[in-house]
Amino acid sequence: MPETYPRIVFVGAHEEARLPLEHMIMRDANVVGLFTLESEGLLRISGGTDLTGAADASGIPVRRGTNVNAPESVAWIRKLAPDLLLVVGWTQLIKSELLSVPRIACLGFHASLLPKYRGRAPVNWAILNGETETGNTLMVLAPGADEGDIVCQRRIPIGVEDDCRTIYEKVSLTECEMLDEVLPLIREGQMPHRKQDSSQATVMPKRRPEDGLIDWNWPAARIYNWIRALTRPYPGAFTFLNGRKIAIWKSRIKVECKNIGALIGSVHTDADGYPAVVTGDGILKLLEVQREGEPTIAGDEAAKTFLKPPAIFQTAFAKVAG
């Protein structure tokens, strides 16, 4: 086959998609078009990023829109005569009409070891659930969400210090690896794929910003996972102090729990000047926080102003009860 094979139309809008797009351009893959969200649409999704700079610099045609399945979007992609549609960091399901456009297949990445963690926010859910391993799957897209044949996979460890941002960085790296593995096979007329075992599937629901509310009655480990799963680029885990919203972007579990008998949600000052909050079974140290309407600051700075004794965070129950 000629070096221009396969012709690839790239669909993406999340930070996850930046590295694989740039990687393919650098490796001279024949990316013939980019479909991405309009600027306003990018602002509405967590981690939304403008991919057009790399495409423009390489002369790749770009179309912005709100719906890749809209007739005008499908028509634009069809005119590009793609062999592959590659979908990375995109929340809309690809519908049947568009699935039938590329000559070979629509391929997409899902940041889990499918069939586990099908559905929305797989990285966030894996961290929330305390997993020590997740993964990434390149699959043939099918009408059902995350149900297509598996082309290849990579395992990704989740370290104690990892958060959603660092895991997505690892996800992007594995996407480059898998593309380097699969595209040469496609050029040779081969594409490995195997059916998923749907009996082993787990399906995760969509998360909303308001789902980030912390309940200080939870164990410290659960709250720690909650915070690192929802940190930037996502809306963040949060609590309330005197009716004012406090986002917590980074924390650490304290091994020594001298104040374990204190009131749950109460704020104490650690030996090194950071706020330490009593949880259901221990103490959580706050490293980076943000009071509503103010910039993000280090915990030791917050401990000098609004996060010092006798501050007491409201529990989730107290917030719901008013």
C-alpha positions in Angstrom: 0.0 0.0 0.0 1.2 3.6 -0.6 2.5 5.7 2.3 -0.7 7.7 2.3 -2.7 4.7 3.5 -4.7 4.7 5.6 -6.5 8.0 5.3 -7.5 9.0 8.9 -10.1 11.5 10.1 -9.5 12.4 13.7 -12.3 13.2 16.1 -11.5 14.6 19.5 -11.9 17.5 22.0 -10.3 16.4 25.3 -6.8 16.9 26.6 -6.3 13.2 26.2 -6.4 13.6 22.4 -3.6 16.1 22.1 -0.6 13.8 22.4 -1.9 11.1 20.0 -2.9 13.7 17.4 0.5 15.4 17.6 2.2 12.0 17.6 0.5 10.8 14.4 1.4 14.1 12.7 5.0 13.8 13.8 5.1 10.1 12.5 3.6 11.3 9.1 0.4 9.3 9.5 -2.0 10.5 6.8 -4.5 12.6 9.0 -6.8 14.1 6.4 -9.2 15.9 8.7 -10.0 16.9 12.3 -13.5 17.2 13.7 -13.6 19.0 17.1 -15.9 21.0 19.2 -16.6 24.7 18.9 -14.9 27.0 21.4 -18.0 27.3 23.6 -18.4 23.5 23.6 -14.9 23.0 24.8 -15.6 25.2 27.8 -18.5 22.9 28.7 -16.5 19.7 29.1 -14.0 19.0 31.8 -10.5 18.8 30.2 -11.7 20.3 26.9 -8.8 21.5 24.8 -8.3 23.2 21.4 -6.6 20.8 19.0 -6.7 23.0 16.0 -3.2 24.5 16.4 -1.4 21.2 15.5 -3.9 20.6 12.6 -3.5 24.1 11.2 0.3 24.0 11.4 0.2 20.8 9.3 -2.4 21.9 6.8 -5.0 19.5 8.0 -8.6 20.5 7.3 -10.6 21.3 10.4 -14.3 21.4 11.1 -15.8 22.6 14.4 -19.3 21.6 15.4 -21.5 20.5 18.3 -22.6 17.1 16.9 -20.3 14.8 14.9 -23.4 12.8 13.9 -25.2 15.8 12.3 -25.9 15.4 8.6 -23.6 18.2 7.7 -20.8 16.8 9.8 -21.2 13.3 8.3 -21.2 14.8 4.8 -17.9 16.7 5.5 -16.2 13.5 6.8 -17.6 11.5 3.9 -16.0 13.9 1.4 -12.6 13.2 3.0 -13.0 9.6 2.0 -11.4 8.2 5.2 -10.2 4.6 5.6 -10.3 5.1 9.4 -12.2 7.3 11.7 -10.2 7.7 14.9 -12.1 8.9 18.0 -10.1 10.1 21.0 -11.5 12.1 24.0 -15.0 12.5 22.6 -18.2 12.1 24.7 -20.8 11.6 22.0 -21.6 8.1 20.7 -20.9 7.6 17.1 -24.1 6.6 15.4 -24.7 4.1 12.6 -24.6 6.4 9.6 -21.1 7.8 10.6 -19.9 4.3 11.6 -20.5 3.2 8.0 -18.5 6.0 6.4 -14.8 4.9 6.8 -13.7 2.1 4.4 -12.0 0.0 7.2 -13.5 0.9 10.6 -14.2 3.5 13.2 -11.7 3.1 16.0 -11.8 4.6 19.4 -10.0 4.6 22.8 -11.6 3.9 26.1 -9.6 4.5 29.2 -10.2 1.2 31.0 -9.5 -2.5 30.5 -12.7 -3.3 28.7 -15.2 -4.8 29.3 -14.6 -3.4 32.8 -15.6 0.2 33.4 -17.7 0.8 30.3 -19.5 4.1 30.3 -18.6 7.6 31.5 -15.5 8.8 33.4 -13.7 5.5 33.6 -10.5 7.0 35.0 -12.4 8.9 37.7 -14.4 5.9 38.7 -11.3 3.6 38.9 -9.6 6.1 41.3 -12.8 6.6 43.3 -13.1 2.9 43.8 -9.5 2.6 45.0 -8.2 0.6 42.1 -4.5 0.0 41.8 -4.6 -0.7 38.1 -6.6 0.6 35.2 -5.9 0.5 31.5 -6.7 1.7 28.0 -8.4 -0.1 25.1 -8.4 0.5 21.4 -11.6 -0.9 20.0 -13.7 -1.0 16.9 -16.6 1.3 17.6 -20.1 -0.2 17.6 -23.6 1.3 18.1 -23.6 0.2 21.8 -21.4 2.2 24.2 -17.9 0.6 24.6 -19.2 -2.7 23.3 -17.1 -3.1 20.1 -14.3 -5.6 19.4 -11.0 -5.1 21.2 -8.1 -4.3 18.9 -5.4 -4.0 21.6 -5.0 -3.0 25.3 -2.5 -1.6 27.7 -2.4 -2.0 31.5 -1.8 1.2 33.5 -0.8 1.1 37.2 -2.5 3.6 39.6 0.1 4.7 42.2 -0.8 6.2 45.6 0.2 9.7 44.4 -1.6 9.5 41.0 -4.7 11.5 40.3 -7.0 11.9 37.3 -4.5 14.2 35.5 -1.5 11.9 35.8 -3.5 8.9 34.8 -4.8 10.6 31.7 -1.2 11.5 30.9 -0.4 7.8 31.0 -3.4 7.0 29.0 -2.3 9.4 26.2 1.1 7.7 26.1 -0.4 4.3 25.7 -2.5 5.6 22.8 0.6 6.6 21.0 2.1 3.1 21.7 -1.1 1.3 20.4 -1.3 3.4 17.3 2.4 2.6 16.5 1.5 -1.1 16.9 -1.8 -1.1 14.9 -1.3 1.3 12.0 1.5 -0.8 10.4 -0.7 -3.9 10.7 -3.5 -2.0 9.0 -1.1 -1.0 6.2 -0.4 -4.7 5.7 -4.1 -5.5 5.4 -4.4 -6.8 9.0 -6.2 -5.6 12.0 -6.4 -7.8 15.1 -9.6 -7.8 17.0 -11.5 -10.0 19.4 -15.0 -9.8 20.9 -15.5 -8.6 24.4 -16.9 -10.9 27.1 -20.0 -8.9 28.0 -20.7 -11.2 30.9 -17.7 -9.5 32.7 -18.8 -5.9 31.9 -19.3 -3.2 34.4 -21.0 0.0 33.3 -20.3 3.3 35.1 -22.8 6.2 35.2 -22.1 9.8 34.2 -20.8 12.1 36.9 -22.0 15.6 37.5 -20.1 18.5 39.2 -22.5 18.4 42.2 -21.5 14.8 42.8 -18.2 16.0 44.2 -19.6 16.8 47.7 -17.4 15.3 50.5 -18.9 13.4 53.4 -16.4 13.7 56.3 -18.0 10.7 57.9 -16.3 8.6 55.3 -12.9 6.9 55.9 -9.9 9.0 55.2 -8.8 6.7 52.3 -12.2 7.1 50.6 -12.0 10.9 50.9 -8.4 10.9 49.7 -9.4 8.9 46.6 -12.4 11.2 46.1 -10.2 14.3 46.0 -7.6 12.9 43.6 -10.2 11.4 41.3 -12.0 14.7 40.9 -9.1 17.2 40.8 -8.2 19.3 37.8 -9.1 19.3 34.9 -12.4 18.1 36.6 -14.6 20.4 38.7 -13.2 19.1 42.0 -14.2 17.6 45.3 -15.7 20.2 47.7 -17.1 20.8 51.1 -18.8 23.8 52.9 -17.6 26.0 55.7 -20.1 28.5 57.2 -22.2 28.1 54.0 -19.4 28.8 51.7 -18.1 26.3 49.2 -14.5 25.1 49.6 -12.8 23.1 46.8 -10.1 20.7 47.9 -7.6 20.0 45.1 -5.0 18.0 46.9 -4.7 16.1 50.2 -2.7 13.5 52.0 -3.7 10.9 54.6 -2.0 11.4 58.0 -0.5 8.3 59.5 -0.6 9.7 63.1 -4.1 10.5 64.2 -3.8 12.3 67.6 -7.1 14.1 67.2 -9.1 11.0 66.2 -11.5 11.6 69.1 -12.4 15.1 67.9 -15.6 16.0 66.1 -15.9 14.7 62.5 -15.2 17.5 60.1 -13.3 19.6 62.6 -10.2 21.4 61.3 -7.0 21.3 63.3 -3.5 22.7 62.5 -0.8 20.1 61.6 2.7 20.4 63.1 3.9 21.9 59.8 1.1 24.4 59.6 -1.3 22.7 57.3 -5.1 22.1 58.0 -5.8 18.6 59.2 -9.5 17.4 59.1 -11.0 14.7 61.2 -12.7 12.0 59.1 -14.7 8.9 59.9 -11.6 6.9 60.8 -8.6 9.2 60.7 -7.1 12.5 59.7 -6.7 14.1 56.2 -4.2 16.8 55.6 -5.2 19.5 53.1 -2.4 20.5 50.7 -4.2 22.7 48.2 -7.6 24.4 48.6 -9.8 27.1 47.1 -12.5 29.2 48.7 -15.4 30.0 46.4 -14.6 33.2 44.4 -10.9 33.2 45.4 -7.7 31.8 43.9 -6.3 28.4 44.7 -3.8 28.5 47.6 -1.6 26.1 49.5 -3.1 24.6 52.6 -0.6 26.3 55.0 -1.7 29.6 53.6 -5.4 28.7 54.2 -4.5 27.6 57.8 -3.5 31.2 58.5 -6.9 32.6 57.5 -10.1 30.6 57.1 -9.0 27.0 57.8 -7.9 27.1 61.4 -9.6 25.9 64.6 -12.4 26.0 65.5 -13.5 25.6 61.9 -15.8 22.7 61.2 -16.7 21.5 57.7 -20.3 20.6 57.2 -20.9 16.9 56.4 -22.8 15.9 53.3 -25.8 15.1 55.5 -25.7 18.5 57.1 -25.5 20.3 53.7 -28.5 18.3 52.4 -30.5 19.0 55.5 -29.7 22.7 55.2 
